C-alpha cells in the first residue's frame, strides 16, 4: 500500500481546478493562507479552522529524560511544540472511512 502526501503543489492544483484561478494565482493564495497560519502560530495565537480543527503552540518545560540505550540521564530543554486537535467533524469523516460526513 503506497501512501500519498498532500503538498503545497497539490493544494494549489486543487484551488486551480475548483476555483478557476490561474495556476500562479492559486499557488499564491495557498502560500498566503499557509503563511498567515504560520505567522499567527509564531505570535502565540490559536488557529481554528471550522470543521477541521485547531492548531496551538504550547510551552513545554524542561525535564530530565533518559537515553533508552545507555540509561544515561539527559536534560531536555524547555521548548515550544505545535499541537493539533481535530474537530469532531473531521474525526467523524476519518472514522467513516469513506470521507463523507
LUMMIFI-297902 format. One line per 4 residues: number of its first residue (from 1); for each residue x, y, z of N, C-alpha, C, O. Coordinates in pm, whole numbers, padded with zeros to 5 digits. Layout:
<nodes>
NUM = X,Y,Z,X,Y,Z,X,Y,Z,X,Y,Z | ...;
</nodes>
This chain:
<nodes>
1 = 00085,-00118,00000,00000,00000,00000,00089,00124,00000,00172,00141,00090 | 00073,00210,-00097,00152,00332,-00103,00073,00446,-00040,-00049,00456,-00057 | 00144,00530,00031,00080,00645,00094,00118,00770,00018,00236,00794,-00009 | 00019,00849,-00016,00044,00975,-00084,00057,01086,00018,00003,01077,00128;
5 = 00129,01189,-00018,00148,01304,00068,00088,01426,-00001,00114,01451,-00118 | 00007,01500,00073,-00051,01624,00021,00055,01733,00029,00111,01757,00136 | 00083,01800,-00082,00185,01904,-00087,00122,02039,-00120,00003,02048,-00152 | 00203,02144,-00111,00156,02277,-00149,00111,02276,-00295,00011,02338,-00331;
9 = 00187,02206,-00378,00153,02198,-00521,00017,02131,-00540,-00061,02173,-00625 | -00011,02025,-00462,-00141,01959,-00470,-00253,02054,-00429,-00359,02058,-00493 | -00230,02130,-00324,-00331,02226,-00278,-00354,02333,-00384,-00468,02369,-00413 | -00246,02384,-00442,-00259,02487,-00545,-00334,02431,-00666,-00416,02501,-00726;
13 = -00307,02308,-00702,-00376,02245,-00816,-00525,02229,-00786,-00608,02249,-00874 | -00558,02194,-00662,-00699,02181,-00623,-00770,02315,-00632,-00884,02322,-00679 | -00704,02422,-00587,-00763,02556,-00598,-00782,02591,-00745,-00886,02645,-00785 | -00682,02562,-00825,-00689,02588,-00970,-00808,02516,-01031,-00885,02576,-01107;
17 = -00825,02388,-01000,-00932,02307,-01057,-01071,02352,-01009,-01165,02359,-01087 | -01082,02382,-00880,-01213,02408,-00821,-01256,02554,-00828,-01376,02583,-00837 | -01162,02647,-00825,-01197,02788,-00822,-01182,02852,-00960,-01256,02944,-00995 | -01086,02803,-01036,-01069,02855,-01170,-00971,02969,-01183,-00964,03034,-01288;
21 = -00894,02996,-01078,-00788,03096,-01088,-00674,03037,-01171,-00671,02917,-01197 | -00582,03121,-01212,-00465,03068,-01283,-00383,02984,-01186,-00400,02993,-01065 | -00294,02903,-01240,-00211,02819,-01153,-00123,02906,-01063,-00105,02874,-00945 | -00069,03015,-01117,00014,03104,-01035,-00067,03172,-00925,-00022,03181,-00811;
25 = -00185,03219,-00959,-00272,03282,-00858,-00312,03181,-00752,-00316,03214,-00633 | -00342,03059,-00793,-00380,02955,-00697,-00265,02927,-00602,-00286,02916,-00481 | -00145,02915,-00655,-00027,02889,-00570,-00004,03006,-00475,00031,02985,-00358 | -00024,03129,-00523,-00008,03247,-00437,-00109,03247,-00323,-00074,03283,-00210;
29 = -00232,03209,-00351,-00336,03205,-00246,-00306,03097,-00143,-00321,03120,-00023 | -00264,02980,-00187,-00228,02873,-00094,-00112,02920,-00006,-00115,02901,00116 | -00012,02980,-00066,00104,03030,00009,00062,03136,00109,00112,03138,00222 | -00030,03225,00070,-00077,03330,00161,-00149,03272,00282,-00129,03318,00395;
33 = -00232,03171,00259,-00305,03108,00370,-00209,03039,00465,-00218,03056,00587 | -00116,02961,00411,-00020,02890,00496,00071,02987,00572,00105,02963,00688 | 00109,03094,00506,00192,03195,00571,00118,03264,00685,00175,03288,00792 | -00009,03295,00663,-00090,03358,00768,-00105,03265,00888,-00095,03309,01002;
37 = -00129,03138,00862,-00140,03040,00971,-00010,03035,01050,-00012,03042,01173 | 00102,03024,00981,00232,03016,01048,00261,03143,01129,00308,03135,01242 | 00232,03259,01070,00255,03386,01140,00174,03395,01268,00224,03440,01371 | 00049,03353,01262,-00038,03357,01380,00012,03262,01489,00008,03295,01608;
41 = 00059,03144,01450,00111,03049,01547,00239,03102,01613,00256,03089,01734 | 00327,03161,01533,00450,03219,01587,00418,03329,01688,00488,03345,01788 | 00310,03404,01662,00267,03511,01751,00198,03458,01877,00161,03536,01965 | 00180,03328,01886,00119,03269,02005,-00032,03257,02000,-00095,03224,02100;
45 = -00091,03283,01884,-00236,03273,01871,-00278,03130,01838,-00200,03051,01786 | -00403,03099,01869,-00462,02971,01831,-00528,02989,01695,-00595,03089,01671 | -00508,02891,01608,-00571,02894,01475,-00682,02790,01474,-00656,02671,01492 | -00806,02836,01454,-00920,02745,01449,-00978,02746,01308,-01011,02852,01255;
49 = -00990,02629,01249,-01048,02616,01116,-01174,02532,01132,-01167,02413,01163 | -01288,02594,01110,-01416,02529,01131,-01424,02397,01054,-01383,02390,00938 | -01477,02296,01117,-01496,02161,01061,-01365,02090,01029,-01366,01985,00964 | -01253,02146,01073,-01123,02082,01051,-01051,02059,01183,-01023,01945,01220;
53 = -01021,02168,01254,-00954,02153,01382,-00886,02281,01424,-00905,02386,01363 | -00806,02272,01531,-00735,02389,01579,-00588,02356,01599,-00550,02244,01632 | -00506,02459,01578,-00362,02449,01596,-00323,02547,01705,-00373,02660,01711 | -00233,02504,01792,-00192,02589,01902,-00047,02557,01937,-00005,02441,01929;
57 = 00029,02660,01974,00165,02640,02020,00162,02638,02172,00107,02728,02235 | 00221,02536,02230,00226,02523,02376,00371,02522,02422,00460,02476,02351 | 00392,02575,02541,00524,02578,02600,00541,02452,02686,00459,02424,02773 | 00648,02378,02661,00679,02261,02744,00798,02297,02831,00895,02355,02783;
61 = 00790,02262,02956,00900,02294,03047,01013,02193,03031,00996,02085,02974 | 01127,02232,03081,01243,02142,03077,01222,02024,03170,01147,02032,03267 | 01289,01916,03140,01279,01798,03226,01402,01712,03203,01484,01739,03116 | 01413,01609,03282,01523,01516,03266,01469,01393,03193,01374,01329,03237;
65 = 01533,01361,03081,01496,01242,03007,01603,01136,03025,01703,01159,03094 | 01582,01022,02965,01679,00914,02978,01707,00854,02841,01614,00824,02766 | 01834,00838,02809,01874,00772,02686,01835,00625,02700,01888,00556,02787 | 01744,00576,02614,01697,00437,02631,01807,00333,02607,01798,00222,02658;
69 = 01909,00368,02533,02015,00273,02502,02113,00258,02618,02154,00147,02652 | 02151,00372,02678,02253,00369,02782,02197,00388,02922,02263,00356,03021 | 02074,00440,02932,02015,00467,03061,02064,00598,03121,02024,00634,03232 | 02152,00668,03050,02208,00793,03098,02101,00903,03100,02021,00916,03006;
73 = 02101,00981,03209,02007,01092,03217,02053,01206,03127,02172,01239,03123 | 01957,01264,03054,01988,01371,02961,01889,01485,02984,01768,01461,02990 | 01939,01609,02997,01844,01720,03015,01772,01750,02884,01833,01754,02777 | 01642,01772,02893,01561,01813,02778,01522,01958,02804,01455,01988,02902;
77 = 01565,02045,02715,01543,02189,02733,01397,02227,02715,01322,02157,02647 | 01356,02338,02777,01220,02389,02753,01205,02421,02604,01301,02462,02538 | 01086,02402,02553,01064,02426,02410,00916,02452,02384,00830,02427,02468 | 00891,02502,02264,00753,02524,02219,00719,02411,02122,00800,02373,02038;
81 = 00597,02358,02135,00554,02249,02048,00420,02286,01984,00339,02358,02042 | 00399,02236,01864,00275,02259,01793,00178,02144,01823,00214,02027,01813 | 00056,02181,01860,-00046,02082,01895,-00164,02100,01799,-00213,02212,01779 | -00210,01991,01740,-00328,01993,01654,-00438,01912,01719,-00416,01798,01761;
85 = -00556,01971,01726,-00674,01899,01775,-00776,01896,01664,-00825,02000,01620 | -00807,01778,01619,-00905,01762,01511,-01045,01791,01563,-01078,01760,01677 | -01128,01852,01477,-01267,01877,01513,-01345,01746,01511,-01299,01646,01455 | -01460,01748,01572,-01546,01629,01570,-01590,01596,01428,-01604,01478,01393;
89 = -01610,01697,01347,-01650,01675,01208,-01540,01597,01134,-01570,01501,01063 | -01415,01639,01151,-01303,01570,01086,-01286,01429,01142,-01264,01335,01066 | -01298,01416,01272,-01287,01282,01333,-01394,01188,01279,-01367,01072,01250 | -01517,01239,01264,-01625,01157,01211,-01597,01115,01067,-01621,01001,01029;
93 = -01544,01209,00986,-01510,01177,00846,-01404,01067,00840,-01414,00973,00762 | -01302,01081,00924,-01194,00984,00927,-01246,00847,00969,-01210,00745,00909 | -01330,00844,01071,-01380,00716,01122,-01481,00649,01030,-01498,00528,01036 | -01549,00727,00945,-01640,00666,00848,-01561,00595,00739,-01610,00500,00677;
97 = -01440,00641,00715,-01353,00575,00618,-01379,00609,00472,-01293,00582,00388 | -01493,00666,00441,-01520,00698,00301,-01509,00847,00273,-01533,00890,00160 | -01472,00926,00375,-01453,01069,00355,-01581,01150,00354,-01575,01272,00344 | -01694,01087,00365,-01821,01161,00364,-01872,01187,00503,-01852,01105,00593;
101 = -01937,01300,00522,-01994,01329,00653,-02142,01355,00642,-02208,01382,00743;
</nodes>
